[in-house]
């Protein structure tokens, strides 16, 4: 029996918003079907198709080959090391404030500068990853990050500290795009939701490791340096390990497909063409990632400080609660990322964001380590659950030849816009006082974080509800940007088609019935 016919994909911003919002409440998927007759003529029609059945995750794991797992694991540990480096600062704000004889909001200026400059690194290393491969840009990233962690340890003044952390942000920004592209681009299509959820939780796992290191070294002021030494060792080790493994298979095959015709400056010309054709998608993804980065940094970066100063816990108690909170994030990201393959990317994000908004009172009102650990676990289950969909969602929305630069750049520009989030939370919290159960007047971290997170969660739900979705998009055959196939080179050596045009044609062929 033939599926029900569907209207074509809407064109224009307002029609797309209406169509996307309506599709959110329909279980079936609007699918483009390309049919070709015996004469090579093609016709396009649209129909509603049932989503793929929910597959046992064990069988999804089994679909990945040894090389798929190799690339995924290397990408995951690179993202984990990147997160450890970042959170080595955020979870030790109180120690660093004492060491540099300043307040918490001043220390969070370093977080702001790091996030602000990550977009520059994302642009540079993301484009390098699309042109030269995933391997060597990542190697440089990780080794330099480790060296900058060591340089941070030897800063004497607060201004030196801020300068080093600014430089750190430049190199930190290049990790995400290359790591995600390398980890996910060779995964089987129906396993990508699950693997995306696991991949994104490298961020949470890095936080857990940093919190464990903080717990292990104790609460003395000087111990922050030990955590930074550990972070430096992990980053440098990941860079050296990456040297020992080959380039991404997908990138090598894509380069071979176009190696016979490489026009000068073709890569930069296609980058400009991509921005000209896909500027609306770029802006949408930047808005979405701005919301998401506010979401995570507002609900996480000051949480340890909230428990130490707002709930009056000691360092071991706050560290244990942070570890359990991020354990919930790891679990939630994997579970909801996996479910997104069945329920859809946007439904998964909208549902997780709304549930997290409902949980906010239970997240900030309890007292004591056990209650805060439990509420933090479930809150971050849904916060990072929504995040678990992001790696594959950005990869599916991105132009196929730019799957390193597009996700990394939109992610990091969102990071740049949201960079003052931790500083804003600290500034407002220090200006407002609330009464703790002990009777002491403490900084209002709980109310400030709760109100901000509620607004952000609703913003995510609305933005995802009206945006596009390309679940199941096939991009395995995408050519490297700047490359063209030998068959598309005229006798005078000029390419007739760009890789962007090729990818559009190949993607339609992949959807052919």
C-alpha positions in Angstrom: 0.0 0.0 0.0 1.4 3.4 -1.0 2.0 5.9 1.8 -0.1 9.0 2.1 1.1 11.9 0.0 2.6 14.9 1.7 3.1 18.6 0.8 6.6 19.5 -0.5 9.1 21.0 2.0 8.2 24.6 2.6 10.3 27.5 1.2 10.8 30.7 3.2 11.2 31.4 6.9 7.5 31.8 7.9 6.2 28.8 5.8 9.0 26.7 7.2 8.1 27.6 10.8 4.5 26.8 10.2 5.3 23.5 8.5 7.9 22.4 11.1 5.7 23.2 14.0 2.8 21.2 12.5 5.1 18.3 11.7 6.1 18.1 15.3 2.7 16.8 16.2 2.6 14.2 13.5 4.3 10.9 14.2 5.1 10.1 10.6 8.1 11.7 8.8 7.8 14.0 5.7 10.0 12.3 3.2 11.3 13.4 -0.2 11.2 10.6 -2.8 13.3 10.8 -6.0 12.1 8.5 -8.8 14.0 7.9 -12.0 12.5 6.4 -15.2 14.3 4.3 -17.8 15.3 7.4 -19.7 17.1 8.9 -16.7 14.4 11.5 -16.1 13.7 12.2 -12.4 10.6 13.3 -10.6 10.2 14.4 -7.0 7.3 13.6 -4.7 6.8 13.8 -1.0 5.0 11.2 1.3 4.5 10.5 5.0 6.6 7.5 6.2 6.6 5.8 9.5 9.7 6.3 11.6 12.2 3.5 11.8 11.5 1.0 14.7 13.4 1.4 17.9 16.4 -1.0 17.6 18.1 -2.8 20.4 21.2 -0.7 21.3 23.4 -3.8 21.5 22.6 -4.6 17.8 23.4 -1.0 17.0 26.8 -1.3 18.6 27.4 -4.4 16.6 26.9 -2.5 13.4 30.0 -0.5 14.0 33.2 -2.0 12.6 36.5 -2.0 14.4 37.6 1.1 12.5 34.3 2.8 13.3 34.9 2.2 17.0 38.5 3.4 16.7 37.5 6.8 15.3 34.6 7.1 17.7 36.7 6.4 20.8 39.4 8.8 19.7 36.9 11.5 19.1 35.2 10.8 22.4 38.4 11.0 24.5 39.4 14.2 22.7 36.1 15.8 23.6 36.4 14.4 27.2 39.9 15.9 27.6 38.6 19.2 26.2 35.8 19.2 28.8 38.2 18.3 31.6 40.5 21.2 30.7 37.5 23.6 30.8 35.9 22.4 34.0 39.3 22.2 35.8 38.6 26.0 36.2 34.8 26.1 36.7 34.7 23.6 39.6 37.6 25.4 41.4 36.3 29.0 41.2 36.4 29.4 45.0 40.0 28.1 45.3 41.2 30.3 42.4 39.4 33.4 43.9 41.3 32.8 47.2 44.6 32.2 45.3 44.4 35.4 43.3 42.8 37.3 46.2 39.7 38.3 44.2 36.0 37.4 44.1 34.2 34.6 42.3 32.8 36.9 39.5 36.3 38.0 38.6 37.4 34.4 38.2 34.5 33.7 35.9 35.8 36.4 33.6 38.3 33.7 32.6 35.3 31.5 31.6 33.8 34.3 29.6 37.1 35.0 27.7 37.6 31.3 27.1 34.1 30.9 25.6 34.3 34.1 23.7 37.4 33.2 21.8 36.5 29.5 21.2 34.6 30.6 18.0 37.8 31.9 16.5 39.5 28.6 17.1 36.4 26.7 15.8 36.5 28.7 12.5 40.3 28.1 12.0 40.6 24.5 13.0 37.2 23.5 11.6 38.0 24.8 8.2 41.5 23.2 8.5 39.7 19.9 9.3 37.5 20.1 6.3 40.4 20.9 4.0 43.4 18.9 5.4 41.7 16.2 7.5 40.6 15.5 11.0 44.0 14.1 12.3 46.7 16.8 12.4 44.4 19.8 13.4 43.3 17.7 16.4 46.9 16.7 17.3 48.0 20.3 17.4 44.9 21.3 19.4 45.3 18.8 22.1 49.1 19.2 22.6 48.8 23.0 22.7 45.9 22.8 25.2 48.0 20.7 27.5 50.9 23.2 27.3 48.5 26.1 28.1 47.2 24.3 31.1 50.8 24.1 32.4 51.3 27.8 31.6 48.2 28.6 33.6 49.8 27.0 36.7 52.8 29.3 36.4 50.9 32.5 36.1 51.7 34.9 39.0 49.2 37.7 38.6 45.5 37.7 37.8 46.0 39.5 34.5 48.5 36.8 33.4 45.9 34.2 34.3 43.3 35.9 32.1 45.7 36.2 29.2 46.7 32.5 29.2 43.0 31.5 29.5 42.1 33.7 26.6 44.8 31.9 24.5 43.5 28.6 25.8 40.0 29.5 24.4 41.4 29.9 20.9 42.7 26.3 20.8 39.9 24.8 22.8 37.4 25.9 20.2 39.0 23.7 17.5 38.3 20.4 19.2 34.6 19.9 19.0 34.0 20.1 15.3 36.8 17.8 14.3 36.1 15.3 17.1 32.4 15.1 16.3 32.9 14.8 12.6 35.5 12.1 13.0 33.5 10.2 15.6 30.1 10.2 13.8 30.7 10.5 10.0 31.4 6.8 9.5 28.7 5.4 11.9 25.8 3.5 10.3 22.8 5.8 9.8 20.4 4.2 12.3 23.1 4.1 15.0 23.9 7.8 14.8 21.3 8.9 17.4 22.7 6.5 20.0 26.3 7.3 19.2 25.6 11.0 19.1 24.2 10.8 22.6 27.3 9.0 23.8 29.6 11.3 22.0 28.1 14.4 23.5 28.5 13.0 27.0 32.3 13.3 26.7 31.6 16.8 28.0 29.8 15.4 31.0 32.4 12.7 31.5 35.1 15.3 31.4 33.3 17.2 34.2 33.0 14.0 36.2 36.7 13.3 35.9 37.5 16.9 36.9 35.2 16.7 39.9 36.8 13.4 40.9 40.3 15.1 40.7 39.0 18.0 42.7 37.7 15.6 45.4 40.9 13.7 45.4 43.2 16.7 45.9 41.1 18.2 48.7 39.9 21.7 49.4 43.2 23.5 50.1 43.8 26.6 48.0 47.0 25.5 46.3 45.5 22.1 45.2 44.0 23.7 42.1 47.4 23.4 40.5 47.3 19.6 40.8 44.0 19.4 38.9 45.5 21.5 36.1 48.6 19.2 36.0 46.3 16.2 35.5 44.3 18.1 32.8 47.6 18.9 31.0 48.7 15.3 31.1 45.4 14.0 29.7 45.3 16.5 26.8 48.9 15.9 25.7 48.4 12.1 26.0 45.3 12.3 23.7 47.3 14.4 21.1 50.1 11.8 21.1 47.7 8.9 20.9 46.0 10.6 17.9 49.3 10.7 16.1 49.4 6.9 16.1 46.1 6.4 14.3 45.2 7.0 10.7 43.2 9.8 9.1 39.4 9.5 9.0 38.4 6.9 6.4 35.5 9.0 5.1 37.8 12.0 4.6 40.4 9.8 2.7 37.8 8.4 0.4 36.2 11.8 -0.2 39.6 13.2 -1.1 40.3 10.3 -3.5 37.0 10.9 -5.2 38.1 14.4 -6.2 41.9 14.3 -6.2 42.2 14.6 -10.0 40.7 18.0 -10.2 41.6 20.5 -7.5 41.0 24.1 -8.5 43.1 26.8 -6.8 41.2 28.5 -4.0 38.3 26.1 -4.6 37.9 25.4 -0.9 37.5 29.0 0.0 35.2 29.7 -2.9 33.0 26.8 -1.8 33.0 28.1 1.7 31.7 31.4 0.5 29.2 29.6 -1.6 28.0 27.5 1.3 27.5 30.6 3.5 25.6 32.3 0.6 23.3 29.4 0.1 23.0 28.2 3.7 23.0 31.5 5.6 19.5 30.9 7.0 20.5 27.5 8.3 23.7 29.0 9.8 21.7 31.7 11.6 19.1 29.1 12.9 21.8 26.8 14.2 23.7 29.6 15.9 20.4 30.7 17.6 19.8 27.1 18.7 23.4 26.7 20.0 23.2 30.0 21.8 20.2 28.7 23.8 21.9 25.4 24.4 25.2 26.9 25.6 23.3 29.2 28.0 21.4 26.1 29.1 24.5 24.1 30.1 26.7 26.9 31.4 24.0 28.5 33.4 22.9 25.2 35.0 26.4 23.8 35.5 29.3 26.1 35.8 28.3 27.7 39.1 26.6 24.7 40.6 29.6 23.6 42.7 29.9 27.2 44.0 26.1 27.2 44.7 26.5 24.1 46.9 29.6 25.5 48.7 28.3 29.0 49.4 24.5 28.8 48.8 23.9 25.4 50.5 27.0 25.6 52.9 28.4 22.2 52.0 32.1 21.4 52.4 34.4 20.6 49.4 34.1 16.8 49.6 30.3 17.0 49.8 30.0 19.5 46.9 32.4 17.4 44.8 30.5 14.2 45.4 27.2 15.9 44.5 28.8 17.3 41.3 30.0 13.8 40.3 26.5 12.3 40.8 24.9 15.3 39.0 27.1 14.7 35.9 26.6 11.0 36.1 22.9 11.8 35.5 24.0 13.9 32.5 26.0 11.0 31.0 23.1 8.6 31.4 20.5 11.1 30.1 22.5 12.1 27.0 22.9 8.5 26.0 19.3 7.5 26.6 17.6 10.6 24.9 20.1 10.6 22.1 19.2 7.0 21.4 15.5 7.7 21.6 15.8 10.6 19.1 16.4 8.1 16.4 12.8 6.9 16.9 10.9 9.9 18.3 12.8 12.5 16.2 15.5 15.0 17.0 13.2 17.9 17.7 10.7 16.0 19.8 13.5 14.6 21.9 15.0 18.1 22.5 11.6 19.8 23.2 10.5 17.1 25.6 13.8 17.0 27.6 13.9 20.9 27.8 10.3 21.1 29.1 10.8 18.4 31.7 14.0 20.1 33.0 12.0 23.3 33.4 9.4 21.5 35.5 12.2 20.0 37.7 13.8 23.3 38.6 12.1 23.7 42.0 13.2 20.2 43.0 16.7 21.1 41.8 17.4 24.3 43.8 15.2 24.0 47.0 16.5 20.8 48.7 19.1 20.9 51.5 21.9 18.5 52.2 24.2 16.4 50.0 21.9 13.5 49.4 18.9 15.6 48.3 21.0 17.9 46.1 22.7 14.9 44.5 19.4 13.2 43.6 17.8 16.4 42.2 21.0 17.3 40.4 21.1 13.8 38.8 17.6 14.1 37.3 18.0 17.7 36.3 21.1 17.1 34.4 19.6 13.8 33.0 17.3 16.0 30.9 19.6 19.0 30.4 22.3 16.8 28.8 19.6 14.5 27.4 18.6 17.4 25.2 22.3 18.1 24.4 22.8 14.4 23.4 20.8 15.0 20.3 22.9 18.0 19.2 26.0 16.4 17.6 24.0 14.3 15.1 21.3 17.0 14.6 24.0 19.6 13.6 25.7 17.0 11.4 22.5 16.3 9.6 21.6 19.9 9.1 25.1 20.9 7.9 26.2 21.0 4.2 27.8 17.5 3.8 31.2 18.8 2.7 31.4 21.1 5.8 30.7 18.6 8.6 33.8 19.6 10.5 33.5 23.4 10.2 29.7 23.9 10.2 28.9 22.1 13.5 32.0 23.4 15.2 31.6 26.9 14.1 27.8 27.2 14.9 28.4 25.6 18.2 31.3 27.9 19.1 29.5 31.1 17.9 26.7 30.1 20.2 29.3 29.6 22.9 30.7 33.1 22.2 27.3 34.7 22.5 26.5 32.9 25.7 30.0 33.4 27.1 29.0 35.8 29.9 26.5 33.3 31.3 28.6 32.1 34.3 29.7 35.7 35.0 26.1 37.0 34.9 25.0 34.3 37.3 27.9 35.1 39.7 27.4 38.9 39.5 23.7 38.8 40.2 24.0 36.1 42.9 26.6 38.2 44.7 24.4 41.3 44.6 21.3 39.4 46.1 21.3 37.6 49.4 19.0 34.9 50.7 18.7 33.2 54.1 20.2 29.7 54.4 18.8 27.1 56.8 21.6 28.0 59.2 20.3 31.5 59.4 23.2 33.0 57.6 22.7 35.3 54.6 24.2 33.7 51.6 24.6 34.5 47.9 21.4 33.8 45.9 22.9 31.3 43.4 19.8 29.0 43.6 17.1 31.5 42.6 19.3 33.1 39.9 20.2 29.8 38.3 16.6 28.6 38.6 15.0 31.6 36.9 17.6 31.8 34.2 17.4 28.1 33.4 13.6 28.2 33.2 13.7 31.0 30.6 16.4 29.2 28.6 14.6 25.8 28.6 11.5 27.4 27.2 13.6 29.2 24.6 15.1 25.9 23.5 11.7 24.2 23.3 10.2 27.0 21.1 13.3 27.2 18.8 13.5 23.5 18.3 9.8 23.2 17.7 9.8 25.7 14.7 13.1 24.6 13.2 14.1 22.1 10.5 15.0 18.4 11.0 16.8 16.1 8.6 16.8 12.8 10.6 18.4 10.0 8.7 20.2 12.2 6.2 22.8 10.3 4.2 26.2 12.0 3.8 28.6 9.1 3.4 29.5 9.9 -0.2 30.1 13.7 0.3 33.2 15.0 -1.3 35.8 17.1 0.4 35.2 20.8 0.0 37.3 22.2 -2.9 37.4 18.8 -4.6 35.6 17.7 -7.8 35.2 14.3 -9.4 37.4 13.5 -12.5 34.2 13.1 -14.6 33.3 16.7 -14.0 36.4 18.2 -15.4 36.2 19.6 -18.9 39.0 19.3 -21.4 40.4 22.7 -20.4 40.8 21.5 -16.8 37.9 23.6 -15.4 35.5 21.9 -13.1 31.8 22.0 -14.1 30.3 21.2 -10.7 31.4 22.0 -7.2 31.3 19.5 -4.4 28.3 21.3 -2.9 26.3 20.6 -6.2 27.6 17.1 -6.2 26.5 16.4 -2.6 23.0 17.7 -3.4 22.7 15.3 -6.4 24.2 12.3 -4.5 21.9 12.9 -1.5 18.8 12.8 -3.8 20.1 9.6 -5.4 20.5 8.0 -1.9 16.8 8.8 -1.2 15.7 7.2 -4.5 13.2 4.4 -4.2 
